[in-house]
Every structure is written in structure tokens, then in C-alpha cells.
């Protein structure tokens, strides 16, 4: 229905759109970018909030009293429990937030400390944790960036307290990310934490709740009419009797959704009798684009409100399509832009804002700035602003332009002295001491470890390693001991060590978690020693070193000596490790070998992960499920993977899993590891083909490698395995299957001002990927002969000699351990099928001229180039989408014809400090959406990438 809406026959927007874009760039750039004040942080705008407090109730609320009573009754029954999580779910606009506000403001919670967090579509559990801490802490605390620090602060704040927390508008659907959030809220003991969550999705609501989630039903038609009466000033009308019979029909159109009633009421306020009839009889109600009937009616009511707007309001409203969904709009900036575009003037702009607010087309943000209603973003891209003029196509271009403007706006607000080389790394699952909600098994093992430790609580230091095969549950057992009441009087530290062993990083982590005031990181061993000596002396401290891989005895001895500096106290060190030999060498008491879970425990995990209790054919499946549990060989990782896989399978498929020949694995000496690998193979075998491709490709990374999620997506897209739209979904699916894990330690990768998510693969999962790709991937040191082969992927450790014709079919190539090997000048001369080339671990004295022959190349990672120039042949790579030259301060300039790489989307020039300007041709990089560069380059990037393309004289 939307494409037929018009603003007016005399308004022709198409001819003005080009001028609009030019004006918009010019005004926005000047207004946003050039407000520099030396020493001032210009990133934080001064925002006027008409209603900052998100829990504030409207003056008059119609309905929802009964629902409030029902929710309060459910919560009051559980006020003795440590934590109660109650989601309120239902379609958008139905009133979930309003109901949460009513409960929040109830007198039943007057003795509770209260927290309101607006979550939104951008889910960030660290931001949520910091928000809770800032609202509850007695004194201001700095924002924490580490999961363990957030955990520690929340534990102090939530213990023995009565607290009501509202998480409003939670969109996240990834179960693993939600589980982290829920675990974070469970850390408090001895109090009563009540968590109200508003959410659209019923399935996720059920998974995070501790009691029956509350489904919010639509309002009655009479309540919708009451809202319309209120918003339309019905009681002041002289023709109430005439309108009365129409009003019920209009109220029916709202389908019980408050947002629809509010929008219609405001629209009807200025309408006459015939117009009320037109609204009732409009064809616009026949919406079929949305599956949900209520949502369709909401959208229809908004379309109607739009269709009767004056033309000046339509222009102002449609312009808001340039903001991303959920964007917080600074009101004064929006008015500046309207005035600059000629849509309004200073005198009337405030009035226009008020009219949009009245129509519910804008609303006052629940968190700083303005927020845009979700339904409106559905309709904006298709609106027409004049006969025969389709704005959708032009708006898309405008959105692209604005995205580039916004990118520049974000990047140019620098403060002198800021280090732009250090990335903010987002870890969705840093390992911490937080326990999962439901742990199956390991109670006996916990008791045995505690008994061993309690006997030695008079000793200065006790080191107890827990060892066993990967995936068996060593970290989980360490968490159980860490959270035991036996250590409630101990200061506690949790350090994830990982394969990259760095005793200085371990020492600094212990200091940061134990020091009473923040200390800077120490780089010298003596400084670390001195700080630890002060902190550990005469203290009771529990330290967990999780996932220790290091096997060098001398390096381990340095670590152990560092932990022995404290005297007169009791330091208990738990270490999780796979290797028995090393475990025995670092222990001060008998190391603990973790045995497999029982078959019954594995079956319990499968039941949990497969949502077994909700199935209608449980009786048929139970004996099959128990047979499958036997295949797990007592390994938790195998049970989790199988459970997730079985969740969507039918009876015959469960039988197929049980009877599969894949369990006959003889390639591994360890039977348990063999069964884990077999279970993972089964999960792989039922993957859709597109997921199999994406998973198998990860074999190109070395075991234990930290994979930057966005780089992986770029590579998938470059190889044609995925597209931008679905890649995030593919990542989530593989995380659910335990085929990828969120990395537990920071990467050393340097990216400019970039939030990065790191992924890794369990060793056994990596083994599976390599086995799947056995005939497709060439790996140095594996003894493979390239002659006569048809490898499509390669992981090599020698870049000093050219690759022969035998490697001409290789599509993705990565080098490792070549940081001291010079790249051969004609290394790639025969590799004309290459799409992905990663030289990040090579010594890049000079990028070879032969790079230009790789006509199919889409992805090139070539950091730390030591030559002053980049070969012009790189501009022959017309299909290149990703180019990283980061960390190359020797480069003086990019090739003049860089604009020939017309499909370039991502360009990383961070730490290329000697590049003084971009070539004029860079203005032709129309698809470039991600540009990373030095501070000194910022203004030049603006001048040359924008001014050159627009022929501006600046």
C-alpha cells in the first residue's frame, strides 16, 4: 500500500535530491566535524532529555491493571528466592514497557533497590553489567572492561540485597550470549534479585525465565477506544453522537495494540465526520506483508497517520530514514538538518517535533538521545513523496552517503594524546568464575578437591592441577571449587592463560583483581614481584589459572616463583591443564585426574540441550537417547554438541544418529577423544551444505589460532560461501553447535578504534575440520605432496620460493611462521585462482609486483610493509574487496590509480603514519564503507575522498 502514498502533486523531490545530498554533506560535515576544542572530548554531545528516567509512568494509563496484579502475585510468591527472572513478551507496541513501568513503580518494591536498563537491539552484556553497577554502587566506579571485574563488582553489590532490575527491550536471540547475561545476574547470594525482561520472542523468553513467562495479551477494543477518545479530544467535540457509531469500528482496527490506538487518536483529533468515515473504510487496513495480524494493523494505522500528514511534516518524517534503526537522534541536530535542507525553519521546527511525538512517530528516548519506533523503519524505505517519484532508491543512496558521513564524524573527533592503536576487544564469552545455571555432575569431584585443599590451608602455597582430555569439564569443575562456600573468606582471582603463555600478563591480571586501587600495568619483572609481595603477604587468596598449555619447565618455574612471594598467608592455586606430566611437575600435592562423566550424566546433558521434556514422543525417544549418550564416552563437549543437533531432529533421525557408522573411529588412540570426534562428525554430517563449507574452511587456521570474526566473514564472502546478510547467522549457528567458541583471551592484533570479536575452535573440532578438508587443504609439515593434487586451500610456512603450476587451483592461501622469511618476488605468478591471500605472518620487505596477476583476488591482508611504495599492479585487482596494509609506517603514498579497485569495501591504513594524503582517484571508491586510518590523515581523508568526488574547492 505504501508506494501509492504521496505528499502532494506539486512537490517534485526527485529533481532536488542531488542538491539535498550535497547540502546535507556540506552542512553535516561542517556542523559535526569541525567543532574541535584543544584538550576537549568532543565525542559526547550535549543532549537535552525531556524524559530521561525510563521508569517514569505516563500521566494516564488505560488498562493493564489486572496484568500488573497477576505479575506482582507471581513475584511476591518468590521473594525468598535468590533470583527470579520473569520475561514479559508480546508483539511490538502492545505495552510491555508500560507494564514493566507499572510493576517497577509498585509499592510492593518500595524496599528494593531499583535498576532500569534499556538494552535495545545492540546487545552488550558488559554495558548492561556496568549500568547495573553504576546505578547501585554507593560511590562512582569506573567502567569495567573485563568480565571478571564486572563479576566481582556485581557480587559485592547483589549479595544479601533486595533488588529489582528491569531489562527493557531485549532483542538478543543467541542463547550463549543470553546465558552469560543470566549467569552475571546470579552472582549475588542471600538476597532477592527480581529481574523483569521485556522481549518480543516467546522461545527465548521461556529459555531465560525462572518462572512462567508472562504473555501480554492485546488490549480490549473498549480500551483501544478509550485511548483514541483521550488522544483525539473526543469529549470536546460537538458531533460526538454522530461519531459514536464509527468509533467502535476504528477501535477494532487497532487489534488491541496501544501504539496503533495512540497514533490513530492523534490523527483523528483534527478530522471531520467524513474523514473519520474515510479512516474506517480505508483499503490501507488490508495489509498482508506481515505474518502477524496485530503487527499488520499497527503498520496500517501508521500508514494512515502518514497519509494525512501535511506535506512539510511528511518531508521531515521521511528524512529520518537516513538514521539507522534504533539510532538515538539528538533533537537539536535533527532540527539543524531540517533547516539546512529547507524542510523547516527555526520558528516551526520545535512544533514539528511535537507533532511527530504526538503521532508516536518519534518518542522520547528511554536512554540518552532520541529513539525511532521500530515499525516506522518498516514503512520508510517504500514511501513516495510525489506522483511518479519513487524515493526508495534515492533514500538508499542517501543512507549510504550518510553512513560515510557518520563514519567520518565518529573518526574525526580525536583528542591529542589518545592512543588509537589499541583495539577495544569484545569477548562474548571470556572465561570467568561465573557458573552456568545448570551443571550436571561433578559434585563428588568438587568434594574430593575441597577435601585435599582444606587439609593444606595452613601452608603458604598449595598448587593443585586438574588435568584430563579436552572437553571433559576441567574449567567447569574449577568454577565449582572457586564458588564454594569454603573460600568465602578468601580473596579470589581468575586468570585465563591460553596457549599464548605470558607470565607478565598473568602477574598483572592478578594484581589488577586484588589491588585496592587501580595500578598501571608493570613491564618489569621486579615491579610485578614487588606488587605481588605486598598483595599476597598475610592474605588468604584463591587463584585459578585456567587452560594452561605451556610445557617449558623453566617458564613455568618463573610463574610458580612469582606466586610464592607472599609469606604468612595461604595462597591456593588451581590449574586446569591437559598434560599429566607437566601437571605433576608444577603441583605441590597430588594432581587431580578428571574422570569421564557417567552415561546417565551425558544423557541428562543431551536431554537439557535437546529440549527433550517439551517433545511429544519422549517415550519413544528415551531408549534411543540413552544409547546415544553411551557414544559420548563421558565427555561433556560431545554431549552438548549432540544435544544441540538432536533438538531439531525427528524420531527416525535420532535412530540414524544412534546407528551411524561414524562412531567406528580408530584414528585416535584415546577412546574418549575418538568418541568426541565421532559426535562432532555427526553434527557436521547433518549441517546444511552452506554451513559445511564455512566450517570446513576454518581448517586453514592453525590450531589454537584466534580468529577475528569480521575477517572470517570477509573471507567467507570473498570465497562465495556466504554473503553479508547471512554470515552473522552462520557464526551463531556454529557457536550453538560448539563448532566455534568465543575466544577467552585478548588478541595481539592491532586494529584502529575497532570493536573486534575473537573466535577460536576446540582442538578436537579443529581436528574434525582438518579431516573433512583432508584432500582439499595443503598443510606444511603434514607430508603432503603437491604434485598431481588439486588442493584448493593452503597453509604454508615458506614464502621464499615461488609456488609452482601445481598450486594453480588454490583459492585461499595463508602463511605461518614466516616473520623472518623474505617474500619471493614472483611468489604468486602461477596462482591466478586465488581469492583470499593472508600475508600477516610474513616479513613484508616489499609487496611483490606479481600481486597484480591475481585477477580473482578479493581479500588481501598484507600488514607491516617495510618499503616506501606499494606496487601500481595492486590497482589491477578490480575485484578486491578487502585490503589491509596496517602497521606500515614506511609507506609514503598509495598508488595514484587506487580508485580503479572499484569493488573495495574495506581499507585498513592504521599505523601508516607517513601517508600524508589520499590520491584524487580515491573519490571513485563508491563501495568503500570501512576505512581505518591515522589521526594525522583524518582531514586529508575527508578532503580527498569527499571533496575530490564532489569537485569541492576546499
MARTORDO-675841 format. One record per residue (C-alpha): x, y, z; residue in one letter. Coordinates in steps of 0.02 Angstrom, whole numbers, plus 50000, padded with zeros to 5 digits. Example, Ala and Ser with C-alpha at 12.3 -4.5 7.8 and 13.67 -1.06 7.14 Angstrom:
<sites>
506154977550390A;506844994750357S;
</sites>
This chain:
<sites>
500005000050000X;501415012050041X;502085015549865X;500445024349819X;500585037149960X;501015054649900X;501485070849983X;500655081749852X;500565083449663X;501565099749662X;503065093049757X;504385085349646X;505765078649756X;506755069049627X;507505084549547X;508005091449715X;508755075449786X;510505078449716X;510555095849792X;509915088449954X;511365076249961X;512655089649926X;511905101550053X;511755087550180X;513575082550164X;514175100350172X;513105105350321X;513315089350420X;515195088950392X;515415106950447X;514215105550593X;514835088750657X;516675087950610X;517465104950635X;516945108350815X;518685104350882X;519225111351051X;521015107651106X;521015095651253X;519125093651250X;518245077251218X;517045081751078X;516325064451065X;514965067451193X;513575078951131X;512585089551249X;510905080951242X;509275087851308X;508195074151383X;506365077951406X;506115061551498X;507735053451546X;507045041751680X;506465026551586X;505405020151730X;504315035851734X;502485031851704X;501355041551587X;500075052851670X;498585042151616X;498735023651579X;497235014451511X;497134995951553X;498464983851615X;497934984651800X;497434966251800X;499054961251714X;500054971151842X;499154961851982X;499504944951904X;501364948651884X;501514955252062X;500644939652128X;501904928552035X;503374938452101X;502784940052282X;502704921052296X;504564920352255X;505264934352361X;506274921752463X;507254915252312X;508984921652266X;508444926452091X;506814926851994X;506804930651807X;505104934751731X;505034939451546X;503534949251479X;503344945351295X;502194950451154X;502164959850989X;502924977050971X;501864991751029X;500704981151137X;501284989051301X;502664978151375X;503714992951431X;502195001651506X;501754986051606X;503554984451666X;503495002651723X;501894999251821X;502704984751912X;504314994551939X;503345008952020X;502274997452127X;502294999852316X;502734981352332X;504514985652283X;504745001152391X;506044992052498X;507004986252344X;508474995052263X;507944997652082X;508834997251915X;508155000851742X;509214996151590X;508664999551412X;509504985451314X;508924987951132X;509494978350978X;511334981351010X;511644968451145X;513164971751254X;513194961951417X;514684972051480X;513714988251456X;512234980351547X;513344974851691X;514164991951704X;512465000451700X;511834989751846X;513434993451943X;513325012251912X;511505012951970X;511795002752128X;513565006952185X;513685018552335X;515125027952254X;515535030352072X;516515016151993X;517455016551830X;516785005951689X;517484988551689X;518094980351529X;518474963051598X;517144950251635X;517944945151799X;517964963051863X;516124965251820X;515774948651908X;516714954252064X;515814971052074X;514094963352047X;514434950052178X;514804963552309X;513294973952259X;511994959952243X;512464949552396X;511114949852531X;510154963752443X;508374965752382X;508504972252205X;507284974452060X;508094975151888X;507144979051728X;507974974351563X;506884983351439X;506764979251253X;507934964251247X;508154958451066X;509614946351081X;509214928551024X;510904919951043X;510694907651187X;512534907651233X;512574926651248X;510964926851349X;511654913351464X;513154924551502X;511944938551548X;510894927351659X;512444919951744X;513044937651778X;511434941651871X;511524925751976X;513134930152067X;512264937752219X;511844926152364X;510724927852516X;509614941452446X;508184942752322X;508534948852146X;506984950852037X;507314953051851X;505924958851734X;506324957151549X;505294964051405X;505524954251243X;504624950351080X;505114932151061X;504194918551159X;505504905051132X;506934914951206X;505804921451345X;505504903551401X;507354899451400X;507904913751511X;506454913251634X;506464905051805X;504554905551814X;503184905051684X;503464919751563X;502044932051551X;501234933551379X;500464950751364X;498764949651280X;498064963551170X;497004977151248X;495124975451231X;494284985251092X;493464996051226X;495175000451298X;495815004851124X;494305016151103X;494695024351271X;496455028351210X;495765035251047X;494495045851145X;495905052651251X;497095056651109X;495765063650992X;495005075351125X;493345066751088X;492415074051238X;492645091851174X;491855088151005X;490115094350959X;489685079450849X;490025065450972X;488365056950937X;488735055750751X;490485048950781X;490005036350915X;489485022550793X;491075024750690X;492235024550841X;491975006050882X;492395000950704X;494015011050710X;494485003950879X;494334986350807X;495684990850681X;496944993150822X;496944974250857X;497224978051041X;498894987051013X;499135003051112X;500345010950987X;499055009450847X;497705017350957X;498825031951007X;499325035550827X;497535034650764X;496875045350906X;498085059250873X;497705058650687X;495805059150713X;495935074150828X;495855086750684X;494725076650569X;492905079550525X;491485066950516X;491795061750334X;493635059450368X;493265048050515X;492225037750394X;493655037650268X;494845031250400X;493655017250448X;493345012050267X;495125014050201X;495884999850098X;497515002750190X;496954990550325X;497154976150201X;498974973350244X;499714956450204X;501574959950210X;501724954750393X;501304937450458X;500684944150624X;498954951750605X;499174963550752X;500814970050681X;499974972250513X;498614982950593X;499894993450685X;500804996650522X;499175000850434X;498715013550568X;500415021750549X;500215022350360X;498545031050382X;499305043650500X;500675046750373X;499485048550227X;498545063050307X;500095072450366X;500395089750290X;501755089350157X;503015098450267X;502825085050403X;502985071050276X;504655077950216X;505305079650394X;504715062050438X;505355053450280X;507065061550304X;507275051550465X;507545035950359X;509375040750349X;509625036150533X;510005017850573X;508625008050659X;508655011450847X;509785026650824X;509735039650962X;509395056250875X;509975072450956X;508465083850938X;509425099950904X;510485091450771X;508925084850685X;508185102450682X;509825109350610X;509735096550470X;507895100150432X;508265118750422X;509825115950317X;508825105650193X;507435118550182X;506125107150259X;505785118950403X;506355134750489X;506905138850666X;505195145550711X;504195129850671X;505425115450699X;505015113250883X;503175112450835X;503565099050705X;504475088750836X;502955089950949X;501795084450808X;502875069250772X;502895064950957X;501015066550965X;500825054450820X;502045042250905X;503155043850751X;504525049650867X;504655045851051X;505715052251191X;507165040351212X;507245028651360X;509115031051364X;510095046551314X;509525054851149X;508035051551037X;507425034450982X;506485029350825X;504985017550830X;505335000550752X;503764999550646X;504175015850560X;505775008550490X;504734995350402X;503755008350305X;505015022050268X;506035013750129X;504485012350018X;503675029450044X;503385040349892X;503475059149904X;502615064149744X;501745056549592X;502895045549488X;504365048949607X;504995033649700X;506065039249843X;506595021949899X;508025020849776X;508635038349814X;508465035650001X;509595020449988X;510945031249910X;510665044350043X;510845031250178X;512505025750102X;513095043750094X;512555046850273X;513425030950332X;515055037650261X;514725054650340X;514365046350507X;515945035750494X;516965051450467X;516045060550606X;516475046550727X;518295045450673X;518755063950668X;518295068250848X;520035064850914X;520905071151072X;522785074151061X;523745060651151X;522475046951127X;523195030051079X;522205024450928X;523175008450902X;522394998551043X;520784989750995X;519294987851108X;519084969051103X;517354962251138X;517344944851213X;515614937451220X;516254923051325X;517844927051418X;518094912951538X;517704918551714X;517194911151880X;515334913051840X;514464896151844X;513214890051716X;511414889751778X;511294870751775X;512814859551797X;512594840951779X;513774830151880X;515484834151959X;514814836252138X;515844821552201X;517404827852114X;517144845152190X;517054837052362X;518654827252336X;519624842652281X;518974852952427X;519494839252548X;521254839452477X;521384858252490X;520614860252663X;521974849052736X;523294861352675X;522524878052720X;523954881552841X;525304880852706X;525974896452619X;525544889952446X;524624874852376X;524604871052189X;523314858352128X;523194854651941X;521604847051869X;522024837651710X;521094827451580X;520634827051396X;519894842151307X;518044845051331X;517874833951485X;517434848251605X;519024854351690X;518534872751684X;516784868951749X;517494859451898X;518704873751936X;517224885751936X;516284874652059X;517754874752179X;518024893452156X;516204897152200X;516204885452351X;515744892552521X;517394885452586X;518284900052503X;517094913952555X;518444921652666X;519734921152526X;520124934952403X;519874927052232X;520694928652062X;520264920451896X;521524921051752X;521264913251581X;523004908551522X;522764900551349X;524064893951229X;524994910451222X;525904909751387X;526404926851457X;526874926951642X;526914945951646X;525114946651585X;524644933551717X;525514943651853X;524694960051801X;522984951551795X;523194945151974X;523744962452032X;522274971351947X;521004959652028X;521744960652203X;522404978552218X;521324990452319X;521635004452195X;521985003452010X;523805000751963X;524605003251794X;525234987851705X;527014983251751X;528254978551616X;529734973751727X;529814957551824X;530434966251983X;528954978151984X;527754963651966X;528674954452105X;528574969552221X;526724972352192X;526304953952216X;527334953152375X;526304967352452X;524654959952393X;524964941652440X;525804943952610X;524754937552756X;523234935252644X;522074920852605X;521954920252415X;521234907952289X;521954909152113X;521314899351963X;522454898051810X;521264891251679X;521814882251520X;523704882151546X;524584874951392X;526394879651424X;527574864651432X;529264873451455X;529804869551633X;530904884951650X;529474896651602X;528284887551719X;529554889151860X;529574908151837X;527684907951854X;527724897152011X;529084907952091X;528034923352057X;526594915652155X;527704910652303X;528214928452351X;526854930452484X;527254924852661X;526194921552814X;524594918552720X;523804904552620X;523824905152430X;522864891252343X;523184889352156X;522044878652047X;522714874951873X;521744866751730X;522854857551606X;522814842951484X;524554835951507X;524834824251655X;526734825551652X;526784844451670X;525364843851796X;526434833051909X;527934844651893X;527044860651947X;525944853052084X;526304853652270X;525034839752304X;524374825152203X;523634831952038X;521804827852009X;521404817451855X;519634821251799X;518684805651750X;517324805051616X;515514808551660X;514354793651682X;513244788751537X;511734794451638X;512504811651660X;512844812751473X;511024808051442X;510484821951562X;511524834651463X;510764828451299X;509014829851374X;509364847651426X;510144853551262X;508874844751150X;507364851951244X;506834833851271X;505484837551400X;504484847951276X;504374833851148X;502784824151121X;503644807451084X;504764806351239X;504344788251274X;504904782751100X;506494792951105X;507114789151280X;507924772251246X;508724779051087X;509364794351180X;510174783451312X;511054773351177X;511694789551102X;512304795251273X;513434779851277X;514314786651123X;514874802251217X;516164792151316X;515844803451465X;516404819551379X;515304834751411X;515764843251246X;515154828151147X;513504827751245X;513214846351218X;513564845351032X;512444830151009X;511054837751113X;511024853551011X;511004843450850X;509584831950907X;508494846650958X;507764848850783X;507764830450733X;506314818250717X;506174800350780X;506964792150626X;508414804450631X;508774800150813X;508864781950759X;510044786650617X;511194795650738X;511244780650854X;511584768150715X;512824778650615X;514454770550558X;515334786650605X;515574780150782X;516814767350718X;518294779050737X;520004771350751X;521114786150706X;521384791650886X;522234781351020X;521154788651158X;519414780851150X;518584795851232X;519334808051107X;518814796350967X;517004796751027X;517034815651044X;517664817050866X;516324804950807X;514944815150891X;515614830850808X;515654821850641X;513834817550661X;513404835650697X;514384840350542X;513524827350434X;511804834850463X;512344852850434X;511624861850282X;512894862450140X;513214881150162X;513704878450344X;514824863850299X;515804874850179X;516014888750307X;516524876650444X;517744866350340X;518624882150280X;519184885650458X;520444871450440X;521554884450356X;521904892350525X;523234884650638X;522614875250792X;522254887250935X;522254902550820X;521214917550874X;520074921550727X;519434939250706X;517584936750671X;517414950850543X;518964944850449X;518234927350440X;516624934250369X;517604944350240X;518484928250187X;516864918350175X;516104931950067X;517684932949960X;517584914149927X;515734914749887X;515244903950037X;514084917050110X;513504934950096X;513474949450217X;511664946550262X;511824928650324X;513614927550390X;513184933150566X;511824919850571X;513084906650515X;514254911650656X;512844909950783X;512354892750716X;514134886250732X;514284893350907X;512704883950955X;513454867850890X;515074871050988X;516004871350821X;516614888650862X;516924896251033X;517104914351086X;518924916951125X;519394917751308X;520924928851288X;521344945051200X;522204945151034X;523774954750995X;523034960550831X;523114979350816X;521594987450737X;521165005750737X;519755010450857X;518824994550816X;517714983050917X;518264965550872X;517554948750921X;518784934350931X;518344916250895X;519284900050915X;519004881450890X;519154867451015X;520634856550967X;519524841650928X;518384852550822X;519924858550728X;520434840350702X;518734837250625X;518904852050507X;520604845750450X;519924828150424X;518464834850321X;519664845250215X;520994831750203X;521014831150012X;520674849749992X;521964858150103X;523854858050090X;524704859950259X;526574862050279X;527404848650383X;525994836350353X;526994827050223X;525804831150081X;526464831049905X;525764844649794X;526154835449633X;524624828849546X;523494835749681X;522024847649668X;522144857149831X;521024872449846X;521694879150012X;523444880250083X;524304884050249X;526154885650212X;527714890150310X;528894895550171X;528614911050064X;530404911949998X;530084902249838X;528764903549701X;527284891849704X;527264880349552X;525914876749425X;525304862549535X;524594875549653X;523634884949519X;521944878949587X;522234885949763X;520874898549808X;521414903249985X;523214904450045X;523894908250217X;525694908350278X;526264904850457X;527924907050547X;528674917050404X;529044932850501X;530904931150463X;530744925050284X;530754937350140X;529354935250013X;529934929449841X;529674942349702X;528644930449593X;527844920749733X;526094921549657X;526464921249472X;525534904749443X;524144906549574X;522854915149466X;521364907049554X;521754914949723X;520304924049805X;520984925249983X;522814929250024X;523404931650204X;525204937750223X;525014943550402X;526374931850466X;527634935550328X;529104947550329X;528464960950211X;530014969950149X;529074974049991X;527404968749918X;527884959449757X;527404966449587X;526734949249545X;525224953049656X;524414960849502X;524174944149414X;522914938549546X;521404944849450X;520174934749556X;520844941049723X;519504947749840X;520424947950007X;522214953850039X;522944955350214X;524704962550195X;525224971750354X;526914978750405X;527564982750231X;529324989850251X;529504997950080X;529015016050043X;527895011349897X;526504999449853X;526634992249677X;525475000049549X;524994982549497X;523874981449650X;522644992849560X;522374979149431X;521434969249563X;519734975949513X;518794962749615X;519714966149777X;518504969549922X;519664969150074X;521384977150087X;522384978750247X;524074987450249X;524034991250436X;525644993950532X;526615000450382X;527395017150434X;528655016250291X;527325018150155X;527325036050087X;525825035049972X;524535023849893X;524585021249704X;523805035949611X;522565024649523X;521915016449685X;520165021449629X;520245007749497X;519884994849633X;518044998649611X;517354984949725X;518424989249877X;517354988650035X;518654988350175X;520314997950181X;521424997550335X;522825010450341X;523045011050530X;524835014850582X;525275020250404X;525855036650481X;526835043450332X;525395043450209X;525015062050202X;523535061650085X;522465050149982X;522555050349792X;521225060149698X;520585043849624X;520045037749797X;518455047649772X;517925034049649X;517875020549783X;515995021049789X;515795004349881X;517025008650020X;516105008050186X;517505004250309X;519075014950313X;520355014450454X;521745027250460X;522915037950567X;522385053850658X;523565064150550X;522685057850396X;520925061850455X;520705078850375X;521565073550214X;520435058250202X;518965070050216X;519645081950085X;520145069149957X;518855055449974X;517405067649982X;517965083849903X;518775075349755X;517215065449715X;516115080849728X;517335093249647X;517295104249801X;518565118149820X;519185116149999X;
</sites>
